Amino acid sequence: MLDLKGNGDTGYVIRELGNKISKLEVVQRAYFELLQEKGISEEDLNRKIDEIVSRDTKGRYGGRKKACPKCGKTVQESNSNPFKAHCVMCGETVMFYPYEPDQDPTETPPDPLDGLGF
């Protein structure tokens, strides 16, 4: 058990937490691949994630970004709801699933003259 109350070497605690997270990522990936081998699809996993997220799950998440599938604007994963965000431009709910590749959204700013007949 790590001492997180400030006693001891903070660098050591951070390294140990990083090691534990790395190990959990490997185990999580192994579980996912075993599920796929047993016939559980990525869509099945995503549905289960949606179900869990819809429960009262509050915590510290967020940071990933991707383009809104409806309007293309950049959306950032919520800090209070895991795997979820809402586009501030169109209101679309955007999901951030754990095994989809990170995206680097590049927004093209709208042309202010677009639709004005110029």
C-alpha positions in Angstrom: 0.0 0.0 0.0 1.3 3.4 -0.9 1.6 6.2 1.6 -0.3 9.1 0.0 -0.4 11.3 3.1 2.8 13.2 2.2 5.1 11.0 4.3 8.1 9.6 2.4 9.5 10.3 -1.0 6.9 11.8 -3.3 8.8 10.8 -6.4 8.7 7.2 -5.3 5.0 7.4 -4.8 4.5 8.9 -8.2 6.6 6.2 -9.9 4.8 3.4 -8.0 1.4 4.8 -9.0 2.6 5.0 -12.6 3.7 1.4 -12.4 0.4 0.3 -11.0 -1.5 2.1 -13.8 0.7 0.5 -16.4 0.0 -2.9 -15.0 -3.7 -2.2 -14.9 -3.6 -1.1 -18.6 -2.0 -4.4 -19.6 -4.5 -6.4 -17.6 -7.4 -4.4 -19.0 -6.2 -4.9 -22.6 -5.8 -8.6 -21.9 -9.4 -8.8 -20.6 -10.6 -6.9 -23.7 -8.8 -9.2 -26.1 -10.1 -12.3 -24.3 -13.6 -11.0 -24.6 -13.1 -10.5 -28.3 -11.8 -14.0 -28.7 -15.0 -15.2 -26.9 -17.2 -13.4 -29.4 -17.8 -10.2 -27.4 -17.6 -7.3 -30.0 -16.3 -3.8 -29.5 -19.9 -2.6 -29.9 -20.9 -4.9 -27.0 -18.2 -3.4 -24.8 -19.2 0.2 -25.8 -22.8 -0.6 -25.0 -21.8 -1.8 -21.5 -19.6 1.3 -21.0 -22.6 3.5 -22.0 -24.7 1.6 -19.4 -22.2 2.2 -16.7 -21.6 5.8 -17.6 -25.3 6.5 -17.4 -25.2 5.5 -13.7 -24.2 8.0 -11.1 -20.5 7.9 -11.8 -18.6 11.0 -10.9 -14.9 11.2 -10.8 -11.8 12.7 -12.4 -11.6 12.0 -16.1 -11.2 14.0 -19.2 -8.6 15.6 -21.4 -8.9 13.6 -24.6 -10.2 15.5 -27.6 -11.9 14.6 -30.9 -14.1 16.0 -33.6 -17.8 16.0 -33.0 -19.4 13.5 -35.4 -22.3 15.8 -36.1 -20.7 19.3 -36.7 -16.9 18.6 -36.7 -16.0 21.0 -33.8 -13.5 19.9 -31.3 -15.0 18.3 -28.2 -13.1 17.5 -25.0 -13.9 14.6 -22.7 -15.7 15.6 -19.6 -13.8 15.9 -16.3 -16.8 14.7 -14.3 -18.3 11.9 -16.5 -16.1 9.1 -17.8 -15.9 8.7 -21.6 -18.5 11.4 -22.3 -18.8 14.9 -23.6 -21.3 17.3 -25.1 -20.5 19.5 -28.1 -21.0 23.1 -27.1 -21.8 24.0 -30.7 -24.5 21.5 -31.6 -25.3 19.7 -28.3 -24.4 16.2 -29.6 -23.3 13.7 -27.0 -19.8 12.4 -27.9 -18.4 9.2 -26.4 -14.7 8.5 -25.8 -14.3 4.8 -25.8 -11.1 3.3 -24.3 -9.7 1.5 -27.3 -10.4 4.0 -30.0 -7.3 5.7 -31.3 -6.5 9.2 -30.1 -7.6 11.8 -32.6 -6.1 15.2 -33.3 -9.0 17.2 -34.5 -8.3 20.0 -36.9 -11.1 22.4 -37.1 -11.5 24.5 -40.2 -12.8 27.9 -39.1 -16.1 28.7 -40.9 -15.9 31.2 -43.8 -17.7 34.3 -42.5 -18.8 35.0 -46.1 -20.2 31.6 -46.7 -23.9 31.7 -47.6 -23.9 35.4 -48.2 -23.8 35.1 -52.0 -20.3 36.5 -52.5 
